[in-house]
Amino acid sequence: MIERALLMMIVLRIFSGSVDITAALLMYKFNDLEKAFYINTLLALVGPCVLIITTAFALIGLAEKISLTRMICLFAGISLILISLKAD
């Protein structure tokens, strides 16, 4: 039997991949650099959200198995990734 947290992560990643493929197909359909840039910008918003949510599911599933120090390190790492996305 598959763990619920793992199943949620799998479903979310399949959804994320489907969004990426749909975006690529839309870029191809529109055949316009400006529209492709806009679509790509929207994808840049989806990626970090998926990262945060899937990590949250993993931490919920692993809450009993990993230490508080490791959880803090994981959250710090995710925070640094998000900060680096906003840095110029």
N, C-alpha and C positions, 0 to 999 in steps of 0.2 A: 504494500500500500504506500502511496506517495504522500509525503507530508504536505499539509495545506499551504505552508509558507512557500515551499518549493513550487507547488502548482501555481500559486499566484505569481511568482517570479517568472515562470515559464510563459504563462498567459500574457503577462505584461510585455515580455520581450518579443513574443510573437506579434502582439499588437504594434509595438514600436517598429519592428521590421516591416510590417505591413504598411505603416505610415510612410516609412522611408521609400519603399518600392512604389507606393502610390505617388509620392512626391516626384520621384524620378520619371514616372510615366507622364505626369502632368507637365514636367519640364520638357519632355520630348514632344508632347502634344502641342504645347504652346509655341515651341521653337523660337523663343524670345529670351534674350539674355536678361533683360530687366525683370521679366516675370519669373524666370528661373532664380534670379537673385532674391526676389521676394519670397518665393517658396522655400529656398534654402534658409533664409532668415527665420521663417516660422519653424523650421526643423531645429534650429539652434535653441529655440525655446522648449521644444519637446524633449530633447536629449537630456538636459539636466534634471528635468522633472522625473523622467523614467529612472534615471540613476538614483535619485533620492528615494523614490518609492520602492524600487526593487531592493535597495540596501536596507530600507526600513523593514520590509518583509523578512529579509534574511536575518536581521538583528532580532526581530520578534521571535523567529523560529529558533535562533541560537541563544536566546537570552539566558537560558538555564545552563548552557554549555560553555560560555566564554566569560572571562572576567570583566569587571567594570573598567579596568585600565585599557583592555583591548577595545572595548566599545568606545571609550573616549578617543582613543587613537584613530579609530575608523571615522568617527564624526569629524575629528580634526582634519583628516585627510580629505574627506568629502568637502568640507568647508574650504580648504585650500584650492581644490579643483574649481569650485564655484567662484572663488575670489579671482583665480587666474583667468577665468572666462571674461570677467568684467574689466580686468587690467588692460591698460593701453600699451 
